């Protein structure tokens, strides 16, 4: 009995010791766990902040590269606006904004204070252009479309010598970079212009305004949040100014903490007074320098927010420790009370039942141990069965998801074995792309099926997979089962399934995207060539007007001289043919004025056939197939007739041994869905289809790519100008139509023209060709001396008193001196010093009732409706004859 009581006392002290040890262990565990989690959370946050900064820096780099690429392309377009050679006239200079600048020319055009080219460039591209001329070691702005906030142009100012482009431009090195001009952000390009000796004499500048896009980008970055109150912000690397406003960022503090490093992690104390904070808190910031824009990209978060989860865990652990301590204390007290009571009872009966109790205790202990072992074994079996079922469900669900994604994916997906490269599994998109049945593909390699057009592409694809482990957007030509060649983008990576290595490849067909990209490049090229053709034709028309006028004057004065009359007739014929050539150029460039009137296409085709019957080889059979009734379109009958005649002549040259030339018409109706296809760019409606087909030699794909380009011809020297099909293209475009070509070498060609249909109208007869005489004073204003002189003589022969002016400024002076004698002003649209439109406005300010007749080599400077709104009496197209000049003058004076 005494030993039993002693044992119980010893057990009570052991329980106390265990109780204290449990409390200490739980406290140490809580503190250690909190410290470990704090460190892990802070490390994970540093990694997340760095990741956000790197991702944003990569996006900014891509954005910068895209802007720079667009700017370089626009700079090339701006350079094409100056096709002539640049030169500086050392003997002349112009004062601009108080600064003396050398006279800069492009060909014969003076660029100082000439805003026509830069404004035209800005109207077309929405980018700003500037021309600098070099004066010593300075570059002076002499022409610009960039305007200040007050609306004035920034001419006469210098390119700062501390500008990052300055030193390179002095050496002839071009520059592309971001700049801030008049409060806006621009991506800029500076191109150096050199003379024949290689000296830099000028600089062409273009600026692409992306202020609104940048504001949108900054606003998106401002809304990004990291954690509870973390954010991304951007600082100026030079002084620490905040690019994105932030209430808890002091840029100078971070710049000092960085100390010139390009990237890293920094920590600094900061107090956010706007939130009512009185004490500073530690700020954890990841930063990375974006050198192209002198920005520092930062991502920051508060350190105490990172530790909040660890503190909550520490508090919960401490609370649990206290609760355990209280429960142990209560249990301990209960054990003491029970011990006292049991001790008293045992004291009375221990001697009597001691042996039986010991045997019973041993038996009971054995039974309890067996029962406990049984329950433990049973519980383990239940847990194992439940875990196994969960794993089976997860595997089954994962397999179903993979199969659904694999089978229904619109992107081609294939698994190939390593190293044999045979197909292990393919999805439906792969079968649809290549046209093979699944049984034909499985177990075969791409080379067995002949999928790769170039085996070298296949070898390069596998080589990249071996070396890099993955391939993205690998472009290659592939062959379908039916032999059709397609273009596809491949991506692939090495994977392991069931312990076996495989290659997982995806493919996306881009044949249509590639075709659209090539079509866009062709349209852009034709637009640039059209602008060049229009400029050449404009200068030709000025010269031809002088030649035609002079020849007509000689014809009238030498009417009795038969020998000279023949030579004059030769001059007139040659000049007229040259005028037709310039008309073709203007038609191609869409700058030829179109006389819009109802045109009966069948009558036009019959007249073309009549002309062809007299000129083409008798072995060529002419056929017609009219299924469109009596179609009528609105347009210029002469231009349409010439276009069809050019197609007929082109077909004739393609059939030197004879053949069949067919003109056909048909009515087609395009609905909204058809107009959305790449083949048409029309609005929904009714259209006339004109087909000109032959069974001649046909064309190769290479010839078809250039067939509509001016001066491109496959004929031998002297047999073609290369303008026929280019003029056809321009005529069709000027009539709001489209032209399509189908051809195959050895089989022939088909040209399909699509024109909008119109309701037929009654045609009016042409005017008489007789010249109309008159009287009164006429002021003739034209910058071409030859044209000015011959036009003056023609007007004097018609009975008028003529005053001649070489530009707008001289015209204003002459009109001021002779305003009572001048009844009409004939005004050229494009002139140096003061253009036609500006001169007209100045003249109308002096005399609101003055009659003015505009003239030009092409009609691109303004439509008749625009000139009519200004109050002009009419428009005279160059080159003009004496008869057309007399009629235009008489009509203007009669208004």
VOLUMNU-695567 format. One line per 8 residues: number of its first residue (from 1); for each residue x, z negated, y negated of C-alpha. Coordinates in steps of 0.001 Angstrom, whole numbers. Each point is the difference from the previous one (the first is absolute). Example, Ala and Ser with C-alpha at 12.3 -4.5 7.8 and 13.67 -1.06 7.14 Angstrom:
BEGIN
1) 12300 -7800 4500 ~ 1370 660 -3440 .
This chain:
BEGIN
1) 0 0 0 ~ 2873 -910 -2398 ~ 1786 3256 776 ~ -3196 1942 -664 ~ -459 -1637 -3413 ~ 3683 626 -861 ~ -405 3640 936 ~ -3050 335 -2205 .
9) 1855 -1540 -2960 ~ 2921 2374 468 ~ -2470 2932 124 ~ -1501 -1052 -3307 ~ 3416 46 -1745 ~ 794 3383 1544 ~ -3312 1332 -1329 ~ 954 -1168 -3505 .
17) 3380 1767 217 ~ -1616 3196 1267 ~ -2566 -246 -2796 ~ 2732 -114 -2681 ~ 2006 2807 1653 ~ -3072 2242 38 ~ -571 -593 -3743 ~ 3649 781 -849 .
25) 77 3166 2147 ~ -3228 1288 -1555 ~ 1290 -611 -3541 ~ 3330 1739 712 ~ -1835 2894 1637 ~ -2309 417 -3021 ~ 2912 72 -2477 ~ 2095 2392 2156 .
33) -2926 2353 561 ~ -801 92 -3731 ~ 3637 766 -907 ~ 238 2759 2591 ~ -3294 1654 -1035 ~ 965 -169 -3692 ~ 3231 1873 668 ~ -1722 2592 2207 .
41) -2774 602 -2537 ~ 2494 393 -2826 ~ 2107 2445 2051 ~ -3081 2004 959 ~ -1105 106 -3635 ~ 3436 1260 -1100 ~ -277 2778 2580 ~ -3547 897 -1112 .
49) 974 17 -3700 ~ 3027 2189 765 ~ -2180 2352 2069 ~ -2501 361 -2867 ~ 2823 747 -2454 ~ 1633 2563 2329 ~ -3335 1752 648 ~ -782 177 -3720 .
57) 3536 1215 -793 ~ -341 2751 2653 ~ -3367 1058 -1429 ~ 1458 100 -3525 ~ 2951 2088 1236 ~ -2372 2505 1646 ~ -2129 93 -3152 ~ 3126 557 -2144 .
65) 1250 2762 2316 ~ -3379 1783 -69 ~ -99 -175 -3814 ~ 3594 1258 -251 ~ -737 2912 2371 ~ -3096 1015 -2015 ~ 2000 -243 -3231 ~ 2810 2229 1347 .
73) -2573 2620 1051 ~ -1693 -153 -3420 ~ 3437 347 -1643 ~ 549 3231 1951 ~ -3403 1257 -1183 ~ 892 -893 -3618 ~ 3309 1875 325 ~ -1926 3111 1129 .
81) -1803 -1 -3365 ~ 3335 1122 -1534 ~ 930 3113 2000 ~ 2384 1324 -2668 ~ 3589 -1160 -643 ~ 520 -2996 -2323 ~ 2350 359 -2970 ~ 943 -1821 -3221 .
89) 378 1926 -3278 ~ 2925 -1800 -1721 ~ -759 1755 -3287 ~ -3514 -1382 -319 ~ -1557 -3460 96 ~ -3393 -1613 -563 ~ -747 -3355 -1625 ~ -2300 -2084 2197 .
97) -1072 -3469 -1180 ~ 2979 -123 -2360 ~ 2526 1014 2660 ~ 1888 3288 47 ~ -339 1611 3430 ~ 1680 3210 1263 ~ -2331 2952 594 ~ -873 128 3733 .
105) -1382 3178 1563 ~ -1348 1008 3391 ~ 527 3731 -84 ~ -1404 974 -3415 ~ -2371 -2987 -209 ~ 994 -2818 -2382 ~ -673 -3371 1637 ~ 556 -2288 -3031 .
113) -3432 -1427 -960 ~ -1614 2436 2430 ~ -2696 -1998 1825 ~ -1757 2911 1704 ~ 1988 -85 3257 ~ 95 -3800 365 ~ -3732 -301 -791 ~ -854 2736 2507 .
121) 2112 -1824 2624 ~ -1810 -3272 -757 ~ -3442 1679 173 ~ 783 1462 3427 ~ 1866 -2899 1647 ~ -1147 -3076 -2043 ~ 3706 -920 -291 ~ 1872 -109 -3334 .
129) 2839 2350 -900 ~ 2797 -320 -2566 ~ 2847 2288 -1086 ~ 3264 -1568 -1292 ~ 2724 1987 -1777 ~ 3553 -1247 -10 ~ 1614 -706 -3376 ~ 3518 -1339 449 .
137) -274 -3034 2286 ~ -3730 -425 -651 ~ -3133 1505 1549 ~ -2801 595 -2565 ~ -3661 385 983 ~ -1076 3343 -1491 ~ -3252 582 1913 ~ -2240 -2353 1980 .
145) -3566 -410 1235 ~ 468 -3794 115 ~ -1802 -1711 -2842 ~ 425 -3445 -1527 ~ -2783 -2540 -326 ~ -862 1377 -3477 ~ -392 3546 1468 ~ 3203 1440 -1486 .
153) 2650 1727 2123 ~ 3327 -1738 554 ~ 2119 2911 -1281 ~ 3223 -471 -1918 ~ 931 -3138 1958 ~ 3147 -387 2094 ~ 560 -767 3666 ~ 1592 -3457 -148 .
161) 3629 -37 1086 ~ -580 -3117 2070 ~ -2746 1825 1957 ~ 936 151 3721 ~ -323 3813 -51 ~ 2269 590 -3031 ~ 3487 -86 1562 ~ -1064 2177 2946 .
169) -1716 2585 -2245 ~ 3169 346 -2096 ~ 1735 1048 3258 ~ -2892 2231 1129 ~ -1422 -2454 2570 ~ -3825 -199 197 ~ -1802 -3352 52 ~ -3250 -1301 1524 .
177) -1258 -3535 -676 ~ -2707 -2303 -1332 ~ -358 -625 -3714 ~ -2418 -1653 -2417 ~ -1101 2211 -2903 ~ -2369 -1168 -2747 ~ -1377 -2789 2171 ~ -615 2174 3099 .
185) 1970 340 3252 ~ 1407 3430 869 ~ 2036 1531 2806 ~ 2414 2233 -1933 ~ 2313 2936 719 ~ 2816 1289 -2214 ~ 1410 3494 777 ~ 3163 1167 -1730 .
193) 58 3590 -1335 ~ 3357 1751 -225 ~ 1183 3097 -1843 ~ 2036 2866 1496 ~ 3192 -2077 -289 ~ -1418 -2952 1881 ~ -449 -2251 -3044 ~ -3094 -2184 -202 .
201) -2046 1239 -2988 ~ -3468 -1416 680 ~ -2037 -2296 2222 ~ -3489 525 1483 ~ -1954 -3224 464 ~ -3270 -605 1841 ~ -1877 -3284 257 ~ -2702 -809 2581 .
209) -2267 -2786 -1289 ~ -914 -2385 2839 ~ -1019 -2974 -2140 ~ -3538 -230 1416 ~ 1236 270 3601 ~ 2626 -2699 -690 ~ -2619 -2292 -1547 ~ -2157 403 3089 .
217) 3000 -754 2236 ~ 889 -3101 -2030 ~ -3618 -1182 138 ~ -5 327 3808 ~ 3264 -1977 198 ~ -1432 -2676 -2337 ~ -2937 -593 2377 ~ 2236 -622 3024 .
225) 24 -3686 1028 ~ 2335 -1784 2429 ~ -1335 -3221 1486 ~ -2177 -2150 -2305 ~ 1582 874 -3371 ~ 3096 2059 797 ~ 281 3417 -1638 ~ 2164 3059 -572 .
233) 1400 583 -3483 ~ 2456 2425 -1587 ~ 2652 -746 -2657 ~ 2154 2101 -2306 ~ 3539 -214 1452 ~ 1587 344 -3440 ~ -1583 -2994 -1742 ~ -2456 -1614 2376 .
241) -3154 1195 -1770 ~ -3065 -105 2276 ~ -1322 3472 911 ~ -3024 -1596 1685 ~ -1374 -2983 -1957 ~ 88 -3258 1954 ~ -873 -3496 -1192 ~ 2686 -1731 2071 .
249) 2998 2336 -382 ~ 2818 -206 -2526 ~ 2047 3170 445 ~ 3152 -1326 -1686 ~ 65 -2991 2381 ~ -87 2235 3077 ~ 2569 2448 -1418 ~ 2401 -2925 -580 .
257) -655 -1331 3497 ~ 687 3422 1545 ~ 3345 335 -1784 ~ 301 3789 359 ~ -760 159 3755 ~ -2021 2979 1271 ~ -2158 -1949 2459 ~ -454 -3458 1500 .
265) -1969 -3287 -102 ~ 66 -2483 -2872 ~ -1674 -3342 -731 ~ -615 -1485 -3432 ~ -2241 -2713 -1536 ~ -2895 1174 -2163 ~ -2957 -1729 -1717 ~ -3246 1972 -392 .
273) -1444 -1505 -3173 ~ -3073 2285 109 ~ -1098 -1765 3201 ~ 422 -3452 -1550 ~ 3153 -842 1963 ~ 2249 -2655 -1579 ~ 2908 10 2465 ~ 2025 3002 1244 .
281) -447 1346 3505 ~ 2536 1906 2102 ~ -606 3773 -54 ~ 1298 2085 2956 ~ 635 3653 -1030 ~ 1267 3070 1935 ~ 1340 2767 -2263 ~ 1366 3541 279 .
289) 1330 2280 -2782 ~ -1673 3428 -471 ~ 2907 1696 -1815 ~ -1787 3298 -781 ~ -2352 -1760 -2468 ~ 2151 -3106 -822 ~ -2665 -2208 1627 ~ 369 -3183 2027 .
297) -2773 -211 2608 ~ -790 -3652 806 ~ -2346 -1797 2385 ~ -420 -3773 -457 ~ -1888 -2999 1362 ~ -12 -3777 -591 ~ 2117 -2073 2403 ~ -2466 -2911 74 .
305) -2742 2387 1216 ~ 2285 991 2864 ~ 471 -3674 968 ~ -3701 -889 -321 ~ -771 847 3638 ~ 2945 -2095 1209 ~ -1123 -2946 -2187 ~ -3504 240 1388 .
313) 1430 -98 3538 ~ 2164 -3022 -914 ~ -3016 -1863 -1410 ~ -2072 824 3078 ~ 2807 -1210 2289 ~ 354 -3253 -1959 ~ -3749 -592 164 ~ 62 640 3745 .
321) 2930 -2440 351 ~ -1928 -2730 -1828 ~ -3102 606 2118 ~ 2050 -181 3211 ~ 1604 -3227 -1214 ~ -3400 -1563 -719 ~ -1371 1069 3381 ~ 3076 -1376 1803 .
329) -336 -3272 -1924 ~ -3654 -385 1016 ~ 815 835 3604 ~ 2853 -2482 -28 ~ -2255 -2791 -1292 ~ -2664 830 2556 ~ 2627 -74 2739 ~ 1125 -3462 -1148 .
337) -3577 -1362 157 ~ -617 1533 3396 ~ 3333 -1332 1235 ~ -919 -3547 -952 ~ -3386 202 1697 ~ 1327 1586 3170 ~ 2850 -2498 145 ~ -2486 -2873 -4 .
345) -2080 1550 2788 ~ 3014 931 2094 ~ 1366 -3526 -413 ~ -3003 -1313 1998 ~ -84 2590 2821 ~ 3552 1423 246 ~ 1094 -2096 2972 ~ -3078 825 2048 .
353) -66 3781 -468 ~ 3633 887 -718 ~ 745 1679 3327 ~ -3293 1927 139 ~ 407 1008 -3625 ~ 3463 1381 557 ~ -1139 2075 3006 ~ -3040 1218 -1904 .
361) 2167 856 -2978 ~ 2355 2063 2148 ~ -2884 1838 1668 ~ -1711 619 -3328 ~ 3231 1288 -1558 ~ 434 2468 2839 ~ -3592 1257 -336 ~ 329 337 -3767 .
369) 3224 1940 331 ~ -1618 2397 2486 ~ -3108 436 -2179 ~ 2118 574 -3087 ~ 2141 2553 1796 ~ -3153 1791 1205 ~ -1486 112 -3515 ~ 3276 1302 -1452 .
377) 237 2749 2614 ~ -3630 975 -591 ~ 474 102 -3801 ~ 3095 2190 357 ~ -1920 2444 2173 ~ -2841 212 -2537 ~ 2445 579 -2876 ~ 1910 2681 1937 .
385) -3217 1837 867 ~ -1244 -100 -3605 ~ 3340 1254 -1392 ~ 113 2793 2535 ~ -3522 1147 -921 ~ 848 -46 -3730 ~ 3114 2083 607 ~ -1946 2488 2098 .
393) -2646 331 -2746 ~ 2658 533 -2672 ~ 1767 2659 2089 ~ -3290 1790 712 ~ -1079 -58 -3646 ~ 3410 1231 -1159 ~ -88 2855 2509 ~ -3499 1036 -1119 .
401) 1022 -49 -3665 ~ 3125 2079 682 ~ -1960 2530 2040 ~ -2684 324 -2701 ~ 2561 528 -2771 ~ 2125 2321 2149 ~ -2878 2217 1170 ~ -1932 272 -3303 .
409) 2919 253 -2437 ~ -207 3234 -2076 ~ 3825 78 7 ~ 1826 1453 2985 ~ 1542 -2810 2123 ~ 2171 473 3108 ~ 2110 -2185 2298 ~ 3034 1654 1599 .
417) 2320 -1420 2628 ~ 3681 -819 -502 ~ 2315 1723 792 ~ -1883 2931 1582 ~ -2257 506 -3034 ~ -3134 895 2004 ~ -3476 -818 -1329 ~ -1284 -3321 1397 .
425) -3227 -186 -2052 ~ -1616 2050 -2839 ~ -3182 -499 -2049 ~ -2802 2476 -733 ~ 1471 938 -3402 ~ 3193 1170 1746 ~ -2044 2159 2397 ~ -1966 1510 -2916 .
433) 3144 708 -2061 ~ 1919 1900 2696 ~ -2914 1446 2016 ~ 1210 -1175 3444 ~ -2165 -1894 2485 ~ 1077 -3562 773 ~ 932 911 3601 ~ 2255 2776 -1321 .
441) 1914 -2459 -2218 ~ 509 -3160 2080 ~ 3313 71 1857 ~ 1339 2958 -2021 ~ 2533 -112 -2827 ~ -514 1660 -3437 ~ 2652 2563 948 ~ -1850 821 3245 .
449) -3131 750 -2051 ~ 1944 1884 -2734 ~ -1404 -2238 -2782 ~ 3107 -21 -2220 ~ 596 3352 -1726 ~ 3629 -974 -657 ~ 1703 -1996 2745 ~ 2505 -1171 -2609 .
457) -2833 -1904 -1754 ~ -805 -1734 3310 ~ 3640 -984 496 ~ 249 -1339 -3577 ~ -3217 -2018 451 ~ 1312 -1651 3202 ~ 3423 -584 -1589 ~ -1570 -1847 -2953 .
465) -2043 -2126 2417 ~ 3138 -958 1948 ~ 2033 -821 -3120 ~ -2657 -1600 -2214 ~ -2576 -1259 2477 ~ -2828 1560 -2037 ~ -795 3254 -1838 ~ -2443 500 -2874 .
473) -1527 3288 -1288 ~ 2227 2446 1897 ~ -1292 3509 -850 ~ 152 2673 2710 ~ -1587 3280 1104 ~ -2102 -341 3193 ~ -1620 2534 2318 ~ -3543 -374 1373 .
481) -1085 1231 3440 ~ -1557 3110 -1622 ~ 3359 820 -1653 ~ -1019 -938 -3563 ~ 2785 -1674 -1999 ~ -912 -3185 -1885 ~ 1945 -2431 -2185 ~ -103 -3717 858 .
489) 1470 -3299 -1225 ~ 1401 -2146 2835 ~ 621 -3751 29 ~ 1280 -1888 3012 ~ 1558 -3212 1274 ~ 1397 -1436 3234 ~ -2340 -2489 1723 ~ -44 -1940 3275 .
497) -3148 -200 2148 ~ -23 -1937 3245 ~ 3773 -337 -148 ~ 478 3801 -201 ~ 1366 1885 -3052 ~ -2216 2633 -1656 ~ -81 2051 -3213 ~ -3222 -357 -2023 .
505) -477 3126 -2173 ~ -2688 861 -2566 ~ -557 3419 -1579 ~ -2085 1250 -2926 ~ -621 3726 -570 ~ 790 1041 -3604 ~ -317 3797 289 ~ -2850 131 -2537 .
513) 1798 -2309 -2447 ~ 3102 2195 244 ~ -2059 3138 -672 ~ -1661 -1584 -3049 ~ 3404 -1117 -1330 ~ 1382 3541 294 ~ -3158 1398 -1662 ~ 394 -2425 -2923 .
521) 3643 981 -455 ~ -988 3689 -58 ~ -2694 -595 -2660 ~ 2433 -1963 -2179 ~ 2626 2729 336 ~ -2518 2704 -955 ~ -1048 -2053 -3061 ~ 3596 -242 -1278 .
529) 641 3699 607 ~ -3282 794 -1793 ~ 1125 -1904 -3098 ~ 3267 1944 -30 ~ -1849 3325 381 ~ -2352 -841 -2867 ~ 2883 -750 -2357 ~ 1739 3293 836 .
537) -3218 1999 -477 ~ -607 -1635 -3401 ~ 3352 1218 -1347 ~ -547 3474 1530 ~ -3387 334 -1711 ~ 1542 -630 -3423 ~ 2527 2790 566 ~ -2577 2359 1520 .
545) -2331 -521 -2960 ~ 2756 1212 -2328 ~ 807 2983 2270 ~ -3645 1065 364 ~ -676 -411 -3708 ~ 3089 1989 -987 ~ -834 2784 2467 ~ -3573 247 -1295 .
553) 1267 213 -3585 ~ 2435 2780 950 ~ -2766 1793 1915 ~ -2193 37 -3106 ~ 2801 1060 -2342 ~ 1467 2703 2298 ~ -3268 1486 1238 ~ 1270 3546 -600 .
561) 3352 -436 1731 ~ -730 899 3636 ~ 3500 -793 1278 ~ 39 -3489 -1559 ~ -3598 -588 1042 ~ 1032 374 3660 ~ 2717 -2604 -415 ~ -2413 -2313 -1806 .
569) -2496 456 2848 ~ 2772 -950 2429 ~ 700 -3162 -2043 ~ -3705 -892 -77 ~ -347 529 3764 ~ 3091 -2090 761 ~ -1128 -2778 -2368 ~ -3501 31 1483 .
577) 1420 -300 3519 ~ 2192 -2879 -1216 ~ -3088 -1635 -1498 ~ -1685 307 3409 ~ 3027 -1710 1533 ~ -199 -2907 -2473 ~ -3731 -178 621 ~ 767 -471 3710 .
585) 2453 -2762 -913 ~ -2594 -1698 -2219 ~ -2637 375 2688 ~ 2314 -1721 2499 ~ 738 -2836 -2453 ~ -3737 -293 -836 ~ 745 539 -3722 ~ -1598 3455 -319 .
593) -3330 -94 -1748 ~ -2788 859 2423 ~ -2869 2089 -1345 ~ -2851 -1678 1829 ~ -2865 2344 860 ~ -2161 749 3050 ~ 1980 2104 2491 ~ -1680 1946 2820 .
601) 2619 -322 2699 ~ -1197 2903 2136 ~ 319 2394 -2958 ~ 3478 -1382 -701 ~ 1044 516 3641 ~ -1347 3581 -34 ~ 2040 794 -3121 ~ 3093 -1468 1690 .
609) -617 2140 3077 ~ -354 3085 -2225 ~ 3416 -706 -1522 ~ 1558 -650 3396 ~ -1384 3230 1491 ~ 2043 1956 -2520 ~ 3257 -1888 526 ~ 360 -1250 3558 .
617) 1072 1866 3139 ~ -2761 2122 1580 ~ 769 -1641 3324 ~ -1418 -3285 -1302 ~ -3753 -316 588 ~ -1973 -1908 -2672 ~ -3011 -1981 1218 ~ -2576 -2335 -1596 .
625) -2178 -2680 1565 ~ -2417 -1412 -2587 ~ -2301 -2762 1341 ~ -461 -1875 -3278 ~ -2743 2165 -1575 ~ 873 561 -3692 ~ 2230 -3033 -793 ~ 830 -840 -3618 .
633) 2729 -2330 -1299 ~ 927 -1031 -3524 ~ 3448 1182 -1041 ~ 2227 2785 -1311 ~ -803 3263 1762 ~ 3388 1534 -851 ~ 1937 -2952 1421 ~ -2111 -75 3162 .
641) 362 3764 457 ~ 3781 -245 -450 ~ 128 -2872 2497 ~ -1880 1985 2666 ~ 2095 3096 -795 ~ 3208 -2032 455 ~ -1253 -1210 3394 ~ -810 3594 974 .
649) 3458 1233 -1056 ~ 1614 -2873 1885 ~ -1983 999 3125 ~ 1031 3649 -502 ~ 3690 -955 -51 ~ -512 -2005 3211 ~ -1255 3150 1842 ~ 2656 2738 -522 .
657) -1200 1789 3168 ~ -3700 -256 -861 ~ -2705 -2405 1011 ~ -3327 -1539 -1116 ~ -546 -1749 -3350 ~ -3309 -1904 -194 ~ -1775 -1596 -2981 ~ -2778 -2421 1069 .
665) -2337 -2457 -1738 ~ -2128 -2883 1257 ~ -1991 -2876 -1458 ~ 926 -3527 1108 ~ -1552 -3371 -849 ~ 2251 -3069 -62 ~ -1635 -3418 350 ~ 1563 -3279 -1055 .
673) 1603 -604 3406 ~ 1659 3449 54 ~ 1390 -508 -3516 ~ 1797 -3151 1182 ~ 2107 1947 2511 ~ 3607 896 -941 ~ -868 3726 98 ~ -2217 -176 -3123 .
681) 146 -1832 -3323 ~ -3412 1243 -1258 ~ -3179 -1790 -919 ~ -2999 579 2240 ~ -1799 3306 -691 ~ -189 3753 702 ~ 3161 2121 -18 ~ 972 3627 506 .
689) 2652 771 2620 ~ 2005 3200 -599 ~ 2243 1076 2899 ~ 2760 2616 -235 ~ 1483 674 3449 ~ 2440 2445 1555 ~ 1531 606 3424 ~ 3518 554 -1315 .
697) 3307 -1708 653 ~ -1197 -3504 -957 ~ 2177 -2832 -1324 ~ 2217 -2734 1378 ~ -587 -3681 -792 ~ 3039 35 -2299 ~ -1408 2906 -2066 ~ -3452 -1645 -184 .
705) 1550 -3119 -1583 ~ 1227 2032 -3014 ~ -2469 2900 -139 ~ -1791 -1197 -3187 ~ 3199 -809 -1936 ~ 810 2260 -3003 ~ 2801 2547 550 ~ 37 -657 3752 .
713) -142 3277 1917 ~ 1071 1335 3389 ~ 28 3595 -1271 ~ 3186 1892 -686 ~ 1451 76 -3514 ~ -2032 2085 -2470 ~ -3237 -39 2038 ~ -1548 -3220 -1241 .
721) 148 -2649 -2735 ~ -1069 -2897 2203 ~ -2875 -789 -2392 ~ -2923 1611 1842 ~ -1023 -2867 2296 ~ 1084 -2577 -2611 ~ -2462 1633 -2439 ~ -2698 -64 2700 .
729) 604 -3736 463 ~ -225 -578 -3772 ~ -3175 2092 -350 ~ -1794 -1822 2817 ~ 1038 -3415 -1395 ~ -1132 1029 -3515 ~ -3446 820 1453 ~ -324 -3491 1587 .
737) 545 1491 3443 ~ 2385 -348 2917 ~ 1940 2483 2121 ~ 998 -397 3658 ~ 2423 2110 2042 ~ 39 548 3762 ~ 2702 2221 1459 ~ 2021 566 3160 .
745) 3014 2211 330 ~ -915 3301 1689 ~ -3805 -570 -169 ~ -888 170 -3702 ~ -1201 -2199 -2861 ~ -3295 -1285 -1442 ~ -382 -1266 -3580 ~ -3210 -2040 -559 .
753) -1101 -623 -3603 ~ -2722 -2589 -756 ~ -1791 230 -3390 ~ -3019 -1954 -1374 ~ -3188 2110 -57 ~ -1942 655 -3232 ~ -3253 1678 -1057 ~ 417 3636 -1039 .
761) -266 868 -3706 ~ -258 3278 -1900 ~ 3389 1309 -1155 ~ 593 1205 -3564 ~ 1915 3186 -824 ~ 3556 -264 -1396 ~ 683 376 -3699 ~ 1310 3155 -1574 .
769) 3763 454 -255 ~ -70 1352 -3595 ~ 1890 -2054 -2616 ~ -2018 -1641 -2814 ~ 1443 236 -3518 ~ -490 -2615 -2716 ~ 1404 -1575 -3136 ~ 1106 -3368 -1364 .
777) 2968 -2314 342 ~ 1172 -1207 3418 ~ 2700 -2628 652 ~ 1823 872 3275 ~ 1833 -3069 1474 ~ 2275 555 3045 ~ 3484 -1252 866 ~ 981 3304 1705 .
785) 1488 2196 -2747 ~ -552 3308 1809 ~ -3626 -790 833 ~ -616 -1317 -3514 ~ 1351 3190 -1585 ~ -1881 2501 2184 ~ -3268 -1969 -281 ~ 401 74 -3789 .
793) 447 3767 30 ~ -3071 501 2235 ~ -2114 -2126 -2367 ~ 1269 1895 -3041 ~ -903 3321 1697 ~ -3486 -1400 548 ~ -299 -593 -3750 ~ 838 -3716 -343 .
801) 2470 -1778 -2311 ~ 2380 -1943 2244 ~ 1988 -3206 -601 ~ 2554 -917 2696 ~ 1146 -3533 987 ~ 2469 -917 2768 ~ -1298 -3525 655 ~ -2670 -2503 -980 .
809) 1931 -1505 -2898 ~ 548 3380 -1679 ~ -3659 862 631 ~ -1111 -3094 -1945 ~ 2269 969 -2904 ~ -1219 3631 -93 ~ -3641 -1022 169 ~ 468 -2494 -2818 .
817) 1492 2786 -2168 ~ -2555 2749 943 ~ -3118 -1853 1107 ~ -2322 2110 -2171 ~ 1295 3268 1540 ~ 51 -1143 3668 ~ -3343 386 1854 ~ 1198 -471 3594 .
825) 2929 -1702 1791 ~ 1230 1349 3374 ~ 1781 -3008 1532 ~ 2284 -126 3080 ~ -639 -3067 2179 ~ 3624 -945 820 ~ 2630 -28 -2773 ~ 3021 -2113 -953 .
833) -11 -2594 -2791 ~ -3799 -75 -251 ~ -2244 1181 2873 ~ -3105 2142 -320 ~ -2518 -2817 469 ~ 1756 -2261 -2542 ~ 303 2868 -2493 ~ -3693 782 401 .
841) -1014 -3604 -714 ~ 2214 -76 -3130 ~ -1499 3293 -1236 ~ -3560 -1242 569 ~ 798 -3156 -1973 ~ 937 2271 -2913 ~ -2978 2364 463 ~ -2774 -1113 2417 .
849) -1588 3491 -110 ~ 3169 1961 824 ~ -405 2511 2857 ~ 2656 -249 2720 ~ 568 2247 3048 ~ 2238 -1479 2753 ~ 2264 2145 2202 ~ 2379 -753 2893 .
857) 1892 1484 2948 ~ -2138 -2039 2399 ~ -3211 -1981 -151 ~ 1358 -3304 1261 ~ 335 -1611 -3458 ~ -3762 -395 -469 ~ -3282 1405 1262 ~ -2410 1973 -2141 .
865) -2341 -3008 -49 ~ 2766 -2301 -1321 ~ 1017 2472 -2718 ~ -3651 461 -931 ~ -417 -3753 -428 ~ 2941 59 -2420 ~ -1767 2705 -2047 ~ 2128 3020 959 .
873) -1520 3482 -384 ~ 1338 1305 3303 ~ 2926 522 2328 ~ 2212 3111 389 ~ 1892 449 3292 ~ 3565 1379 -71 ~ 1022 2745 509 ~ -2662 1722 -2133 .
881) -539 3567 -1116 ~ -806 1187 -3513 ~ -3620 490 1093 ~ -406 -3530 1399 ~ 1758 -1465 -3064 ~ -2341 1853 -2378 ~ -3098 -1155 1902 ~ 1124 -3640 103 .
889) 776 33 -3755 ~ -3313 1683 -867 ~ -1949 -2503 2141 ~ 1831 -2967 -1564 ~ -627 1230 -3564 ~ -3681 562 826 ~ -592 -3635 1056 .
